[in-house]
Amino acid sequence: MTVILMLAMFAIFLSIDYFRKGKEVTSSVEIGEESAASAPRLARTIVAGFDLPENRRYHPGHTWALQESPTLVRVGLDDFGARLAGKIDEITLPKRGQWVRQGQKFVTLRRDGQSAELVSPVEGEVTGVNEALLSDATLLNSDPYGQGWFVSIISPDLPISFRNLLNGTLARKWMADAASRLQMRVPSLAGVVAQDGGVAVHDLTGGFKCFRREVLEAIHFDSVRSQGYAFQVELTYRAVRAGFRVVEVPIVFRERQRGQSKMSWRIAVEAIWLVPGLRFS
């Protein structure tokens, strides 16, 4: 029944995509304190499974800078850093009027009693602080390039700061290298014991998924091997390995109240051998 529902959902989305007849272009909206200013509409750039918008410049410490005027920039954390940080309990941002230097620690993330400090991509004076992020730290994970921004900075010597940042081809190569180094740091046993096999996704087993047509075409949906619930893992794993980005939306899952579970020993055995084997396929 689950497979039938999934196939029906795929058919619905394929039909919608067909009738829309157009390439989907994502626009990122920067939310200011007094008004919302839309950033230029650009096609998303995905590098090794991580979102890397072309209209920003990146610091090797995984913070970004978006120029909004000759001297004003908005800064935040890139998709790689946001996923690596995971669910944040608290964020400390610099105060208005504070002067920060390029490469100086200016933001602190706290999670499970541990803290990590991030560095500023530019030098200048903090003129705006994202109060919404201070109230809701989940914005950093759900929208790191939009509502999850950190602060606005007036940088009198912005061209000098930008010389030390990455964009274009250099930024794409840097992100690909960062993703590669991350995978290399995963212990050799991770392919057996980790739920994600090294993929930067919080929950590979989630049952509610929406796929674009080009994703299903790229991952060769017809060749999916799993027959049981392991297909949830296999589809997501293939999508990430093909270079697509996975966006996760939290839901409240309630335990079954009626009927009987369709889980069987056959499904469990399939998951035991198939999921670890994905890394070698």
Secondary structure, 3 states (H helix, E strand, C coil): CHHHHHHHHHHHHHHHHHHHCCCCCCCCEEECCCCEEECCCCCCCEECCEECCCCCEECCCCEEEEECCCCEEEEEECHHHHHHHCCCCEEECCCCCCEECCCCEEEEEEECCEEEEEECCCCEEEEEECHHHHHCCCHHHHCCCCCCCCEEEECCCHHHHHCCCECHHHHHHHHHHHHHHHHHHCCCCHHHHCCCCCCCCCCCCCCCCCCCHHHHHHCCHHHCCCCCCHHHHHHHHHHHHCCCCCCCCCCCCCCCCCCCCCCCHHHHHHHHHHHHHHHHC
